[in-house]
Amino acid sequence: MKRTLLLPLSLILISCAMLQPAPPPTPTTGAPFVIKQEENQYTPRIEDVSLKQDGVVLTSVSLSERYDMTPIRAELHILGSMPSVCSEPRIKVNPPNDQYQIIIEVYSVADLKLKCENVFQQFEVSILLGQYSPGQYTVWVNDNFAGSMASY
């Protein structure tokens, strides 16, 4: 009787010892991030706090890939108008959020001390968006979809 119980018990112990451990969990991708930010001459400045901030009217926004650069980078082209001839454009490129969205804010600033005519001034600018961690990104300019880009 002891032998009949001992045999199944020993088989169970041997089979348990032969079980493979569970594979380690697959690593998940982290939050997207900027690897290298390109220089932006329209970035907000510290002295802008003393200036009046105004909106802009965007006529055209397009996103294209620059294949002549290594690695390939996205370039944003913006055409629009500002409310005064004294206005200067500002473009704030925010880091990507967890949904791989790059939110860009375009607005203008003007010095209230200057006497300027309220005549719309057109502007046309192009900026490089920089290098990002691998992923598929969507680009939003003033809450409007501008395009998508991939980073490898």
Backbone as a chain_set.jsonl record, in Angstrom:
{"seq": "MKRTLLLPLSLILISCAMLQPAPPPTPTTGAPFVIKQEENQYTPRIEDVSLKQDGVVLTSVSLSERYDMTPIRAELHILGSMPSVCSEPRIKVNPPNDQYQIIIEVYSVADLKLKCENVFQQFEVSILLGQYSPGQYTVWVNDNFAGSMASY", "coords": {"N": [[0.816, -1.18, 0.0], [1.961, 1.191, 0.796], [3.854, 1.478, -1.171], [2.306, 1.9, -3.447], [1.223, 4.379, -2.963], [3.511, 5.875, -2.695], [4.738, 5.873, -5.212], [2.974, 7.397, -7.028], [3.128, 9.87, -5.682], [5.866, 10.485, -5.807], [6.113, 10.751, -8.576], [4.537, 13.005, -9.021], [6.012, 14.953, -7.608], [8.393, 14.93, -9.093], [7.439, 15.792, -11.597], [6.61, 18.36, -10.934], [9.039, 19.532, -10.362], [10.144, 19.606, -12.843], [8.774, 21.543, -14.207], [8.724, 24.468, -16.182], [9.902, 27.711, -15.367], [7.846, 30.65, -15.28], [7.906, 32.798, -18.117], [9.763, 35.872, -18.231], [8.029, 39.008, -17.852], [6.984, 40.789, -20.768], [8.664, 43.695, -21.692], [7.111, 46.858, -21.492], [6.52, 49.707, -23.551], [7.838, 52.856, -22.69], [6.875, 56.188, -21.731], [6.585, 58.545, -24.416], [9.308, 60.618, -25.574], [11.391, 63.551, -26.099], [14.257, 63.329, -27.978], [16.157, 65.025, -29.149], [15.806, 68.416, -29.246], [15.04, 70.697, -31.754], [16.41, 73.884, -32.72], [14.396, 76.699, -32.242], [13.457, 79.64, -33.466], [11.207, 81.044, -32.873], [10.358, 80.472, -30.376], [8.72, 80.937, -27.18], [9.697, 83.736, -25.15], [11.354, 84.994, -22.188], [10.942, 87.735, -21.769], [8.474, 88.079, -22.899], [6.398, 88.175, -21.076], [5.781, 90.781, -20.453], [4.513, 91.673, -22.678], [1.655, 92.033, -24.862], [-0.439, 89.314, -25.455], [-1.778, 87.804, -28.284], [-4.134, 86.088, -30.374], [-3.774, 84.181, -33.43], [-4.612, 83.963, -36.901], [-4.768, 81.084, -38.6], [-3.927, 80.183, -41.793], [-2.873, 78.144, -43.351], [-1.542, 75.008, -42.537], [0.968, 72.664, -42.581], [2.593, 69.501, -42.561], [5.655, 68.046, -43.186], [8.099, 65.579, -44.194], [11.583, 65.648, -43.823], [13.74, 64.323, -45.86], [16.322, 64.811, -46.518], [17.809, 65.012, -44.282], [19.572, 63.348, -41.635], [18.9, 61.653, -38.746], [15.7, 61.199, -40.449], [13.563, 63.994, -40.287], [10.662, 65.799, -39.127], [9.081, 68.626, -40.553], [7.407, 71.593, -39.884], [5.175, 73.686, -41.53], [3.828, 76.872, -41.496], [1.32, 79.16, -42.294], [-0.135, 82.247, -41.901], [-1.95, 84.938, -40.259], [-1.397, 87.855, -38.254], [-2.72, 90.106, -35.718], [-1.659, 92.731, -35.866], [0.754, 95.046, -37.244], [2.92, 95.269, -35.638], [3.127, 92.922, -34.326], [4.662, 89.841, -33.272], [5.389, 86.502, -34.176], [4.904, 83.572, -32.108], [5.86, 80.298, -31.294], [5.171, 77.519, -29.565], [6.43, 74.464, -28.887], [5.346, 71.694, -27.44], [6.43, 68.956, -25.314], [5.897, 65.484, -26.265], [2.81, 63.872, -25.329], [1.359, 61.145, -23.351], [-0.247, 59.881, -25.213], [1.123, 59.986, -27.537], [0.991, 62.468, -28.812], [1.908, 65.531, -30.203], [1.636, 68.64, -29.138], [1.217, 71.826, -30.373], [1.47, 75.264, -29.903], [0.479, 78.247, -31.383], [0.818, 81.664, -31.479], [0.667, 85.284, -31.129], [2.673, 88.08, -30.082], [2.774, 91.455, -28.862], [4.095, 94.702, -28.274], [2.599, 96.887, -26.083], [3.259, 99.52, -25.74], [4.065, 100.539, -28.123], [2.842, 102.366, -30.915], [0.783, 101.087, -33.156], [-0.739, 100.27, -36.256], [-3.833, 98.603, -36.519], [-3.722, 96.458, -38.521], [-3.932, 93.546, -40.323], [-1.151, 91.404, -40.347], [0.6, 89.323, -42.421], [2.226, 86.151, -41.983], [4.785, 83.719, -42.501], [6.175, 80.745, -41.596], [8.615, 78.177, -40.924], [9.457, 75.342, -39.08], [11.653, 72.935, -37.627], [10.835, 69.878, -36.046], [12.402, 68.212, -34.461], [14.069, 65.36, -32.867], [12.513, 62.366, -31.842], [11.56, 59.812, -29.453], [11.17, 56.35, -30.502], [8.154, 55.738, -32.34], [4.714, 56.339, -33.409], [3.507, 59.433, -34.094], [1.074, 62.043, -33.606], [0.469, 65.331, -34.757], [-0.596, 68.362, -33.472], [-1.835, 71.565, -34.016], [-2.694, 74.445, -32.464], [-4.992, 73.136, -31.427], [-5.914, 71.813, -33.695], [-5.721, 69.145, -36.002], [-2.678, 68.503, -37.58], [-1.098, 66.644, -38.861], [0.651, 63.486, -39.162], [3.506, 61.678, -37.959], [6.322, 59.467, -38.099], [8.728, 58.074, -35.919], [11.824, 56.518, -35.751]], "CA": [[0.0, 0.0, 0.0], [2.847, 2.341, 0.86], [4.513, 1.622, -2.469], [1.355, 2.45, -4.419], [1.107, 5.809, -2.679], [4.811, 6.493, -2.864], [5.007, 6.023, -6.633], [2.314, 8.59, -7.588], [3.659, 11.066, -5.03], [7.186, 10.778, -6.359], [5.897, 11.231, -9.949], [4.031, 14.384, -8.922], [7.141, 15.793, -7.211], [9.317, 15.019, -10.232], [6.821, 16.629, -12.639], [6.646, 19.745, -10.459], [10.421, 20.008, -10.468], [10.465, 19.785, -14.259], [8.016, 22.67, -14.768], [9.515, 25.634, -16.562], [9.433, 28.935, -14.72], [7.119, 31.555, -16.173], [8.825, 33.717, -18.796], [9.689, 37.224, -17.674], [7.048, 39.814, -18.577], [7.477, 41.569, -21.886], [8.733, 45.097, -21.291], [6.209, 47.764, -22.198], [7.181, 50.945, -23.942], [7.663, 53.959, -21.76], [6.269, 57.401, -22.281], [7.402, 59.132, -25.48], [10.111, 61.748, -25.131], [12.189, 64.246, -27.102], [15.676, 62.977, -27.932], [16.882, 66.264, -29.434], [14.913, 69.501, -29.658], [15.652, 71.6, -32.732], [16.353, 75.299, -32.36], [13.169, 77.343, -32.705], [13.62, 81.079, -33.275], [9.923, 81.615, -32.474], [9.987, 79.962, -29.058], [8.398, 82.011, -26.23], [10.839, 84.305, -24.434], [11.058, 85.49, -20.838], [10.44, 89.111, -21.849], [7.105, 88.075, -23.435], [5.413, 88.403, -20.008], [5.391, 92.196, -20.461], [3.882, 91.955, -23.964], [0.271, 91.581, -25.029], [-0.543, 88.081, -26.226], [-2.955, 87.75, -29.158], [-4.274, 84.906, -31.211], [-3.438, 84.309, -34.84], [-5.49, 83.261, -37.832], [-3.946, 80.173, -39.38], [-4.455, 79.96, -43.133], [-2.403, 76.846, -43.823], [-0.591, 74.293, -41.68], [1.313, 71.392, -43.207], [3.69, 68.763, -41.959], [6.368, 67.257, -44.197], [9.295, 64.91, -43.705], [12.821, 66.076, -44.465], [14.56, 63.153, -46.16], [17.703, 65.22, -46.723], [18.453, 65.031, -42.974], [19.715, 62.043, -41.007], [17.727, 60.89, -39.173], [14.621, 61.957, -41.082], [12.843, 64.823, -39.317], [9.448, 66.454, -39.604], [9.129, 70.084, -40.618], [6.072, 72.186, -39.827], [5.048, 74.935, -42.286], [2.646, 77.601, -41.025], [1.002, 80.406, -42.972], [-1.253, 82.842, -41.179], [-1.888, 86.39, -40.086], [-1.428, 88.368, -36.889], [-3.622, 91.259, -35.679], [-1.018, 94.047, -35.943], [2.052, 95.044, -37.916], [3.941, 95.192, -34.582], [3.07, 91.594, -33.715], [5.697, 88.86, -33.582], [4.848, 85.154, -33.926], [5.501, 82.687, -31.113], [5.48, 78.909, -31.508], [5.59, 76.698, -28.434], [6.348, 73.031, -29.187], [5.312, 70.957, -26.177], [6.877, 67.565, -25.426], [4.776, 64.579, -26.552], [2.101, 63.314, -24.174], [1.31, 59.677, -23.331], [-0.966, 59.407, -26.402], [2.01, 60.271, -28.672], [0.53, 63.692, -29.464], [2.756, 66.71, -30.048], [0.735, 69.791, -29.135], [1.951, 73.047, -30.706], [0.681, 76.48, -29.714], [0.939, 79.36, -32.207], [0.157, 82.909, -31.095], [1.515, 86.444, -31.389], [2.872, 89.028, -28.99], [3.029, 92.82, -29.32], [4.381, 95.666, -27.221], [1.5, 97.849, -25.981], [3.814, 100.871, -25.738], [4.229, 100.97, -29.509], [1.615, 102.753, -31.627], [0.757, 100.324, -34.403], [-2.043, 100.149, -36.894], [-4.448, 97.276, -36.409], [-3.828, 95.897, -39.86], [-3.415, 92.182, -40.278], [0.175, 91.168, -40.914], [0.774, 87.918, -42.75], [3.514, 85.554, -41.643], [5.027, 82.362, -42.979], [7.316, 80.196, -40.859], [8.874, 76.733, -40.967], [10.311, 74.903, -37.974], [11.904, 71.505, -37.495], [10.293, 69.398, -34.785], [13.402, 67.537, -33.643], [14.094, 63.897, -32.837], [11.662, 61.817, -30.789], [11.698, 58.379, -29.207], [10.435, 55.607, -31.533], [6.702, 55.678, -32.235], [3.891, 57.049, -34.387], [3.041, 60.644, -33.423], [0.184, 62.971, -34.279], [0.85, 66.712, -34.476], [-1.762, 69.226, -33.333], [-1.491, 72.982, -33.962], [-3.844, 75.199, -31.947], [-6.097, 72.175, -31.277], [-6.312, 71.261, -34.989], [-4.83, 68.1, -36.489], [-1.807, 68.973, -38.657], [-0.536, 65.515, -39.58], [1.284, 62.468, -38.327], [4.894, 61.383, -38.314], [6.886, 58.302, -37.438], [10.107, 58.198, -35.476], [12.395, 55.176, -35.634]], "C": [[0.868, 1.254, 0.0], [3.526, 2.573, -0.484], [3.559, 2.24, -3.499], [1.126, 3.939, -4.183], [2.413, 6.54, -2.952], [5.123, 6.753, -4.345], [4.282, 7.243, -7.22], [2.84, 9.88, -6.963], [5.02, 11.445, -5.6], [7.057, 11.268, -7.802], [5.401, 12.676, -9.948], [5.168, 15.328, -8.565], [8.128, 15.971, -8.364], [8.731, 15.915, -11.316], [6.79, 18.09, -12.221], [8.041, 20.334, -10.606], [10.795, 20.28, -11.916], [9.706, 20.948, -14.899], [8.942, 23.843, -15.064], [9.013, 26.849, -15.793], [8.733, 29.815, -15.755], [8.11, 32.503, -16.84], [8.703, 35.11, -18.179], [8.688, 38.05, -18.479], [7.71, 40.624, -19.692], [7.538, 43.033, -21.464], [7.778, 45.941, -22.125], [6.968, 49.037, -22.525], [6.873, 52.021, -22.926], [6.981, 55.129, -22.446], [7.172, 57.962, -23.378], [8.178, 60.341, -24.951], [10.884, 62.339, -26.303], [13.641, 63.831, -26.92], [16.518, 64.233, -28.137], [15.886, 67.295, -29.943], [15.655, 70.402, -30.631], [15.52, 73.041, -32.247], [15.123, 75.929, -33.014], [13.289, 78.834, -32.421], [12.332, 81.757, -32.819], [9.464, 81.137, -31.1], [9.653, 81.123, -28.115], [9.637, 82.445, -25.448], [10.4, 84.828, -23.073], [10.453, 86.884, -20.885], [9.018, 89.194, -22.425], [6.054, 88.346, -22.36], [4.947, 89.851, -19.969], [4.696, 92.601, -21.763], [2.451, 91.443, -23.994], [0.255, 90.343, -25.911], [-1.858, 88.082, -26.996], [-2.986, 86.423, -29.896], [-3.813, 85.197, -32.625], [-4.509, 83.587, -35.651], [-4.592, 82.4, -38.705], [-4.628, 79.88, -40.716], [-4.106, 78.563, -43.629], [-1.388, 76.286, -42.834], [-0.308, 72.961, -42.364], [2.548, 70.809, -42.539], [4.343, 67.931, -43.053], [7.605, 66.637, -43.568], [10.496, 65.368, -44.516], [13.721, 64.872, -44.645], [16.024, 63.51, -46.378], [18.483, 65.273, -45.412], [18.532, 63.612, -42.422], [19.783, 62.248, -39.504], [16.67, 61.814, -39.777], [13.867, 62.726, -40.002], [11.613, 65.435, -39.963], [9.631, 67.964, -39.549], [7.699, 70.601, -40.698], [6.095, 73.521, -40.564], [3.74, 75.597, -41.858], [2.526, 78.899, -41.813], [-0.208, 80.975, -42.255], [-1.129, 84.346, -41.121], [-2.04, 86.742, -38.611], [-2.201, 89.675, -36.88], [-2.973, 92.627, -35.86], [0.312, 93.923, -36.671], [3.198, 94.989, -36.901], [3.998, 93.809, -33.931], [4.233, 90.724, -34.174], [5.124, 87.475, -33.292], [5.624, 84.423, -32.831], [4.969, 81.279, -31.363], [6.057, 78.088, -30.36], [5.346, 75.237, -28.788], [6.443, 72.286, -27.863], [5.854, 69.549, -26.374], [5.687, 66.639, -25.669], [4.131, 64.066, -25.261], [2.039, 61.792, -24.294], [0.559, 59.075, -24.52], [-0.165, 59.671, -27.683], [1.496, 61.447, -29.5], [1.528, 64.807, -29.169], [1.84, 67.914, -30.221], [1.575, 71.053, -29.343], [1.003, 74.233, -30.586], [1.297, 77.603, -30.54], [0.127, 80.585, -31.797], [1.088, 84.06, -31.43], [1.624, 87.286, -30.132], [3.167, 90.395, -29.597], [3.253, 93.714, -28.106], [3.272, 96.712, -27.224], [1.992, 99.295, -26.02], [3.974, 101.433, -27.152], [2.87, 101.304, -30.121], [1.644, 102.068, -32.998], [-0.657, 100.314, -34.956], [-2.549, 98.724, -36.735], [-4.766, 96.744, -37.804], [-3.216, 94.506, -39.795], [-2.072, 92.092, -40.989], [0.314, 89.678, -41.183], [2.152, 87.443, -42.305], [3.568, 84.152, -42.225], [6.286, 81.859, -42.295], [7.405, 78.694, -41.09], [9.791, 76.406, -39.8], [10.481, 73.39, -38.035], [11.425, 71.063, -36.125], [11.288, 68.637, -33.935], [13.32, 66.028, -33.749], [13.316, 63.409, -31.624], [11.95, 60.334, -30.611], [10.848, 57.625, -30.233], [8.929, 55.56, -31.264], [6.029, 56.432, -33.361], [3.236, 58.214, -33.658], [2.007, 61.377, -34.272], [0.558, 64.378, -33.826], [-0.41, 67.573, -34.524], [-1.289, 70.666, -33.19], [-2.747, 73.753, -33.591], [-5.118, 74.338, -31.95], [-6.632, 71.62, -32.59], [-5.253, 70.253, -35.453], [-4.02, 68.635, -37.672], [-1.229, 67.823, -39.468], [0.038, 64.504, -38.603], [2.694, 62.217, -38.844], [5.353, 60.157, -37.534], [8.33, 58.597, -37.064], [10.632, 56.802, -35.224], [13.614, 55.176, -34.754]], "O": [[0.576, 2.237, -0.681], [3.747, 3.713, -0.891], [3.992, 3.031, -4.337], [0.86, 4.678, -5.13], [2.411, 7.69, -3.39], [5.724, 7.777, -4.672], [4.934, 8.065, -7.864], [2.98, 10.886, -7.66], [5.282, 12.622, -5.846], [7.832, 12.131, -8.215], [5.811, 13.475, -10.789], [5.283, 16.401, -9.159], [8.639, 17.071, -8.573], [9.455, 16.722, -11.9], [6.929, 18.974, -13.067], [8.193, 21.51, -10.939], [11.672, 21.101, -12.185], [9.989, 21.298, -16.045], [9.834, 24.16, -14.277], [7.807, 26.993, -15.59], [9.005, 29.725, -16.952], [9.054, 32.962, -16.198], [7.645, 35.473, -17.663], [8.519, 37.811, -19.675], [8.846, 41.079, -19.562], [6.561, 43.56, -20.931], [7.662, 45.745, -23.334], [7.936, 49.392, -21.854], [5.774, 52.081, -22.375], [6.57, 55.043, -23.603], [8.395, 57.866, -23.279], [7.754, 60.997, -24.0], [11.017, 61.716, -27.357], [14.195, 63.965, -25.828], [17.471, 64.479, -27.398], [15.208, 67.075, -30.947], [16.779, 70.824, -30.357], [14.629, 73.368, -31.463], [14.853, 75.711, -34.195], [13.231, 79.252, -31.264], [12.357, 82.922, -32.42], [8.321, 81.368, -30.706], [10.247, 82.194, -28.238], [10.505, 81.633, -25.129], [9.216, 85.072, -22.841], [9.54, 87.185, -20.116], [8.422, 90.271, -22.435], [4.926, 88.712, -22.69], [3.842, 90.131, -19.505], [4.328, 93.764, -21.924], [2.084, 90.536, -23.246], [0.86, 90.325, -26.983], [-2.921, 88.331, -26.427], [-1.972, 85.735, -30.016], [-3.501, 86.338, -32.965], [-5.215, 82.717, -35.143], [-3.761, 82.911, -39.455], [-5.758, 79.393, -40.758], [-4.928, 77.884, -44.244], [-0.499, 76.994, -42.361], [-1.232, 72.215, -42.689], [3.412, 71.522, -42.03], [3.662, 67.194, -43.766], [8.098, 67.107, -42.542], [10.433, 65.463, -45.741], [14.39, 64.443, -43.705], [16.878, 62.625, -46.421], [19.684, 65.546, -45.418], [17.672, 62.778, -42.703], [20.665, 62.966, -39.032], [16.732, 63.036, -39.638], [13.567, 62.185, -38.938], [11.533, 65.57, -41.184], [10.246, 68.503, -38.63], [6.888, 70.106, -41.481], [6.922, 74.384, -40.271], [2.682, 74.967, -41.858], [3.497, 79.637, -41.978], [-1.191, 80.27, -42.026], [-0.322, 84.953, -41.825], [-2.701, 86.047, -37.84], [-2.335, 90.306, -37.929], [-3.695, 93.614, -36.0], [0.918, 92.853, -36.714], [4.332, 94.691, -37.274], [4.843, 93.567, -33.069], [4.723, 90.846, -35.297], [4.449, 87.284, -32.28], [6.825, 84.624, -32.651], [3.779, 81.09, -31.614], [7.274, 77.979, -30.206], [4.203, 74.816, -28.969], [7.503, 72.253, -27.238], [5.758, 68.996, -27.47], [4.564, 66.988, -25.304], [4.8, 63.857, -24.25], [2.599, 61.216, -25.227], [0.711, 57.887, -24.806], [-0.709, 59.591, -28.784], [1.555, 61.427, -30.729], [1.939, 65.0, -28.024], [1.333, 68.172, -31.312], [2.516, 71.317, -28.595], [-0.116, 74.209, -31.099], [2.49, 77.884, -30.422], [-1.103, 80.544, -31.773], [2.18, 83.844, -31.956], [0.781, 87.214, -29.238], [3.728, 90.499, -30.688], [2.667, 93.5, -27.045], [3.027, 97.355, -28.245], [1.211, 100.201, -26.308], [4.012, 102.648, -27.349], [1.879, 100.615, -29.878], [2.428, 102.43, -33.874], [-1.637, 100.345, -34.211], [-1.781, 97.765, -36.807], [-5.926, 96.607, -38.194], [-2.116, 94.321, -39.275], [-1.886, 92.631, -42.08], [0.164, 88.863, -40.273], [3.111, 88.214, -42.255], [2.545, 83.493, -42.415], [7.345, 82.477, -42.402], [6.416, 78.033, -41.407], [10.778, 77.101, -39.558], [9.574, 72.663, -38.441], [11.588, 71.79, -35.145], [11.021, 68.432, -32.751], [12.61, 65.482, -34.594], [13.435, 63.957, -30.528], [12.509, 59.683, -31.495], [9.903, 58.193, -30.78], [8.488, 55.371, -30.13], [6.69, 57.084, -34.169], [2.488, 58.004, -32.703], [2.057, 61.338, -35.502], [0.916, 64.596, -32.669], [-1.184, 67.52, -35.48], [-0.443, 70.963, -32.347], [-3.743, 73.72, -34.314], [-6.173, 74.767, -32.416], [-7.703, 71.013, -32.603], [-4.052, 70.484, -35.313], [-4.58, 69.15, -38.64], [-0.901, 68.001, -40.641], [-0.074, 64.65, -37.385], [3.022, 62.502, -39.996], [4.84, 59.854, -36.457], [9.055, 59.275, -37.792], [9.977, 55.993, -34.566], [14.224, 54.127, -34.544]]}, "num_chains": 1, "name": "protein.A"}
